[in-house]
Amino acid sequence: MNRILVDLPEEQLHELTALVEAEQRPRAAIIRDAIEAYIASHKRVLGADVFGLWKHKKADGLEYQEELRSEW
């Protein structure tokens, strides 16, 4: 496991301290959980932003592809 140095505003440090006391868990464990949750919420499934891309298009996707390739 690696160590990092993080600067926190005073207010966040107080909130973190309150969580540590309330949950009776180490500060590092709470920070690791928070980072894990942040990463999980920001992961994008590869290709997820392209599904349904053509649903409002009136052109047929295959015809469009063939037209583009005909230019080669």
N, C-alpha and C positions, 0 to 999 in steps of 0.2 A: 504494500500500500504506500502511496506517495503522500507527501505533505505539501500543502499550499498555504500561502499567506493571503488573507482576504481582509480588506478594510471595510468595516461596517459603520454606518452612521450610528450615533449614540442611541437613537430611538429603536433601531432594529436590534441592537445588542441587548437593550432592556427587554424587548419582546422575546428574544431568544432565551434570555435568562429566565423569564417567566415560564416559557415552555419547558425548559430543563427542570425547573423546580416542580411544575405541575405533573410532568410525565415521569419524573424520577429516572431520567435517561441521560446518558452523556451528551454533551453539546455536539461532539463530533458525529454521533449517530443521528441526531436530529438534522444536522446539516447535510449528511450523506443522503438521508431520506428525502430531504427537500430538493437536492440536486437531481436525484433519481426521478422524482415526480416531474420536475421541470423538463428534463430531457425526454421522458416518456410522452409528455404532452406536446412536445415540439417536433417529435419524429414525424416525418411524412412518409407515407407508403409510396414507394417508387411507382410513378404512373397514376397515382390517385387523382392528380389534378387534371388529367386528360380524359378520364371517363366521361362520356356524354358530351364531348366537345362538339360533335356534329349534330346533336339532336335538334337544333334550331335551323340548321342549314337545309336549303331546298335541293342542293346538288347531291348526287349520288357520290359517295366517297370513292368508289372504285373508278368511276368515270373521271373524277377530278384527278386521281392519281395517274391514270393513263394519259390524260391531257398534259399533265406536267412532264411526264416521262417522254412524251412524244417530242418535246423540245430538245431532248438530248440527241 
